[in-house]
């Protein structure tokens, strides 16, 4: 009965779209897991509301990607060679490993992250093969004639499916390890002098020592880390497409990059016309009210609920501070509602996120392992009582709200744009058609240096020759 | 009577604004001349329509900046040490010189442009001094408490006035010679491998030879051309502000850069968060109809009018092609209305503009000096009869129209944003706080190379020392 209700609602939406603009499209989705999925679902639901048909490619190992929880979205399931239990255990193990590794120096953090992404890459490649080598599935997808694929490139595969089905591709990306995907596939420049590397926890105003470290990190990440597990992917992609290619090249075909960040959270840095910053699109204004029975086992100031959507809690007018692990979704909700933070980061981009918020004066950072009860109380007192934090987070909140178009509307606009125009070629920089040495003008610089060297050599030889001639002439003159 | 009518309309608009949003502001404008002024007036009139008070700083030498033609805009006049006649003659002479120079090789073009900008710079500096050293004027401006200055930085001065009055600054810029202002004041990166230099007439897909030339042009422009007349300006700005500064540093204070370009016209290249591309904002849909008496001295297909707004003409449904000198305003009107072009560029950015349009398949280029009557007829036939041109220009037109917010609305949004927030600090890259060698990480690279060299030296010396020790020991052993 419920599903019948949803089905008729869906039909109604699509009919409305068909008769109003005639621009309804079919969106195929390659999802990520956990918070990435929760985040992406908001875009998908908005697409459905606007009358588009959204189909999520769901492996049998999927954890949070659950058809029962998203009745308006279609799901196309395929059997994976990994069991759901193994997949979930794998993520749990990764998490533990990562949280442990994140407590140490940059180099330990990086090595841990490298291991994590290498393991994740192996499992992801398995699942990717399960999908792409599944002929029945691929034929069905081909016949469905989708208009666009939407994907989070942290777990690759969508770009290969897009190439096989020959349809445009839109990415939704928070950040990739070492900015490798944005840099090598998106051709986005990251000047190391004022763009701190992921996991460095630096801000955009770096001391000389920090800039030296940042440069070392960049060189390290560019030449070693980025190649983490590329080979296996390059091989599979080349096989699947029947021509030599790489994962970075295939990812570079993306028409539009929706970056889940904005300039209240991020430090200003270069972007490209096909990068749209949509950070905080998942936040919603809240009119929240709870009138349950007050539990009497707790102190009068502490309430315990089974679960309340975090966004709702942060939108409550009485919320004064937010103790957070620094996940990007949560930080954006705090910015949106103007709530100062106490950050207890665990792993991934969380320490960086908190570093951004402390640099902007909107948070105090604590260390979960070493902090005392008093530290936490003091940090809370500080962000609640010192107007500095509230003022700063309110400034960020104003920036988040004061945009010509809301981030969710911009995200949907560009997905629809790509569907309408079968891509967004006019936004694609020509950098994609250059090799890495051409991109950095190394061939040109080499040629010009060679010219200068040749000219200098010829000039020197010429001078020497003339000098010798002159000397000989003088000798002859002396002899005569 | 007319002025009374306008005054009451103005008062009404401002009252409306005051009572609706309370966000009306006072905008001071430092104008450029000719097409730049015609273009900027459209933003100013839109600002007035939204209830803002717009005051244009007008020197007595101003040519097209005419209070009589803009009754809704306020003007603050000041006497200039240049007569209007001399100023106009100066521009006429410049134009002739520039058109002559533009016919030759890149290096002649560049040298001519350098002379032009040097002469323009001298006259502009005079007028700037006339304004800034006019105490009565500056006191009046100070007392007027403006919220923002809007300026076209091709004729500098606004940035100095903004510093003296201590108010935010918004630029409206089409392009600067050699991208120098965008690069050195705005910190915008221009990778020479795929961003062709101004006046090169290259497109974004360059051959090896073109890339070599482009690199040479960049080096030449960066190290020589950009310093054209800087010294005099640096000196005056330092004196006026009472601290050592440069014109590029002062220009770098701009909060927002409204670039009169967009990705239908321009090749995709890196941008920064405080650069907004508003190209074509001046174009308007047209419902044009002319029912005058048909002149009978001309052929039946040719009509002669005293003057028709170009935008209206291009919007006429019977318009099939546009013969243009390639001015940016006109090219944008052709894109907006989807009219293929025959380009006869004269000077400045015009050859580049036509090079962009030919690269995108929307125009055919002719040379005004060498073309025959047949050439023109053939070119017209080509763009009218070959669907290639119409299809391409229609594609550009679609891109121009398919934006989440119209360019004029975005321009006004960001001017209002800067007024509301007294700047746009959150969009300002930290690159502004670095020296040029820090920005390019030259100090860091130097330090790291020195470290490597020292380590290599120490290692070599250590090895040599050990070898010698070992050799001595062996000798001793042999002797014993």
HADDOCK unambig.tbl for C-alpha pairs under 7 A between the chains (distance, minus, plus):
assign (segid A and resid 193 and name CA) (segid B and resid 438 and name CA) 6.63 0.50 0.50
assign (segid A and resid 193 and name CA) (segid B and resid 439 and name CA) 5.55 0.50 0.50
assign (segid A and resid 193 and name CA) (segid B and resid 440 and name CA) 6.83 0.50 0.50
assign (segid A and resid 193 and name CA) (segid B and resid 441 and name CA) 5.68 0.50 0.50
assign (segid A and resid 194 and name CA) (segid B and resid 430 and name CA) 6.07 0.50 0.50
assign (segid A and resid 194 and name CA) (segid B and resid 431 and name CA) 6.13 0.50 0.50
assign (segid A and resid 204 and name CA) (segid B and resid 430 and name CA) 6.00 0.50 0.50
assign (segid A and resid 205 and name CA) (segid B and resid 430 and name CA) 6.47 0.50 0.50
assign (segid A and resid 211 and name CA) (segid B and resid 444 and name CA) 6.93 0.50 0.50
assign (segid A and resid 212 and name CA) (segid B and resid 444 and name CA) 5.53 0.50 0.50
assign (segid A and resid 263 and name CA) (segid B and resid 426 and name CA) 6.22 0.50 0.50
assign (segid A and resid 263 and name CA) (segid B and resid 427 and name CA) 6.34 0.50 0.50
assign (segid A and resid 264 and name CA) (segid B and resid 426 and name CA) 6.52 0.50 0.50
assign (segid A and resid 268 and name CA) (segid B and resid 273 and name CA) 6.26 0.50 0.50
assign (segid A and resid 268 and name CA) (segid B and resid 427 and name CA) 5.56 0.50 0.50
assign (segid A and resid 268 and name CA) (segid B and resid 428 and name CA) 6.06 0.50 0.50
assign (segid A and resid 268 and name CA) (segid B and resid 429 and name CA) 4.67 0.50 0.50
assign (segid A and resid 269 and name CA) (segid B and resid 272 and name CA) 6.21 0.50 0.50
assign (segid A and resid 269 and name CA) (segid B and resid 429 and name CA) 5.86 0.50 0.50
assign (segid A and resid 270 and name CA) (segid B and resid 270 and name CA) 6.20 0.50 0.50
assign (segid A and resid 270 and name CA) (segid B and resid 271 and name CA) 5.58 0.50 0.50
assign (segid A and resid 270 and name CA) (segid B and resid 272 and name CA) 4.71 0.50 0.50
assign (segid A and resid 271 and name CA) (segid B and resid 270 and name CA) 5.58 0.50 0.50
assign (segid A and resid 271 and name CA) (segid B and resid 271 and name CA) 5.40 0.50 0.50
assign (segid A and resid 271 and name CA) (segid B and resid 272 and name CA) 5.91 0.50 0.50
assign (segid A and resid 272 and name CA) (segid B and resid 269 and name CA) 6.20 0.50 0.50
assign (segid A and resid 272 and name CA) (segid B and resid 270 and name CA) 4.71 0.50 0.50
assign (segid A and resid 272 and name CA) (segid B and resid 271 and name CA) 5.90 0.50 0.50
assign (segid A and resid 273 and name CA) (segid B and resid 268 and name CA) 6.26 0.50 0.50
assign (segid A and resid 404 and name CA) (segid B and resid 413 and name CA) 6.70 0.50 0.50
assign (segid A and resid 413 and name CA) (segid B and resid 404 and name CA) 6.72 0.50 0.50
assign (segid A and resid 426 and name CA) (segid B and resid 263 and name CA) 6.22 0.50 0.50
assign (segid A and resid 426 and name CA) (segid B and resid 264 and name CA) 6.52 0.50 0.50
assign (segid A and resid 427 and name CA) (segid B and resid 263 and name CA) 6.35 0.50 0.50
assign (segid A and resid 427 and name CA) (segid B and resid 268 and name CA) 5.56 0.50 0.50
assign (segid A and resid 428 and name CA) (segid B and resid 268 and name CA) 6.04 0.50 0.50
assign (segid A and resid 429 and name CA) (segid B and resid 268 and name CA) 4.67 0.50 0.50
assign (segid A and resid 429 and name CA) (segid B and resid 269 and name CA) 5.87 0.50 0.50
assign (segid A and resid 430 and name CA) (segid B and resid 194 and name CA) 6.06 0.50 0.50
assign (segid A and resid 430 and name CA) (segid B and resid 204 and name CA) 6.00 0.50 0.50
assign (segid A and resid 430 and name CA) (segid B and resid 205 and name CA) 6.48 0.50 0.50
assign (segid A and resid 431 and name CA) (segid B and resid 194 and name CA) 6.12 0.50 0.50
assign (segid A and resid 438 and name CA) (segid B and resid 193 and name CA) 6.62 0.50 0.50
assign (segid A and resid 439 and name CA) (segid B and resid 193 and name CA) 5.55 0.50 0.50
assign (segid A and resid 440 and name CA) (segid B and resid 193 and name CA) 6.84 0.50 0.50
assign (segid A and resid 441 and name CA) (segid B and resid 193 and name CA) 5.67 0.50 0.50
assign (segid A and resid 444 and name CA) (segid B and resid 211 and name CA) 6.93 0.50 0.50
assign (segid A and resid 444 and name CA) (segid B and resid 212 and name CA) 5.53 0.50 0.50
